[in-house]
């Protein structure tokens, strides 16, 4: 099964779980289940971003967008993060009111709906596991799915605890726990998106180590004006000025191939632009 097909099925399944949990939260009057539904919406968006990245990666660049369409997902991530933060604030406000005016939810409905969501969530995780080993975008979406499983387990445990103790404050307390999970995920999402827009060095690339690798290539005497940035998730670019000793053009071409292979194999950088310089080369003055 192709990665795009896996992501599409996972997206549909997660969206259905979100709808089921929103219904269950309203039917059982469980704020925790409603909060988990919001969390699943975050996973739906993460899967949507991964699918968008997969489609964008397959779409060729054009004369106007020479790097392609990878950053569409970054803009979407910022919008999604803002909406989720607003929804989380609403959940926290509702939880504070529930502490003041407790409402005991229907524990059985709460636990059964969360259990169904957890089961589907497990199936989605199993479906994405194989593709996640090869694709960074799918791996990121898989982490979101696993985080949602934690929230579902908490809601199931809370439903059982409410059924046994009839303590209504457990539900708003659980909703605050789920809200905390959402906030952590949103802040990470928005931080990563902002880093891409600021063209920061990707978190999985050590620029100092990269310079050391390039300087170990035969013929290279120095590296400066090095820039590493992300075009989109898992798509990195590099530009640098590389100083060479005095050598023929054909030999410089071989050095370029080695730099390109080093950047790709050791650092996952697919787009490499190098400007060669030769400090020791004689300057020819024409009269």
Protein Blocks (a to p, Z undefined) as FASTA:
>chain_A
ZZklmmmmmmmmmmmmmmmmmmmmmmnopaklmmmmmmmmmmmmmmmmmmmmmmmmmpcc
dfklmnbjmlmmmmmmmmmmmmmmmmmmmmmmmmmmmmmmccdddfklmmmmmmmmmmmm
mmmmmmmmmmmmmmmklmmmmmmmmmmmmmmmmmmmmmmmmmmnopaklmmmmmmmmmmm
mmmmmmmmmmmmmmmmnopacfkbcfklmmmmmmmpghiabdehiacddfbghiacdddd
dddddddfklmmmmmmmmmmmmmmmnopabdcdddddfkbccdddZZ
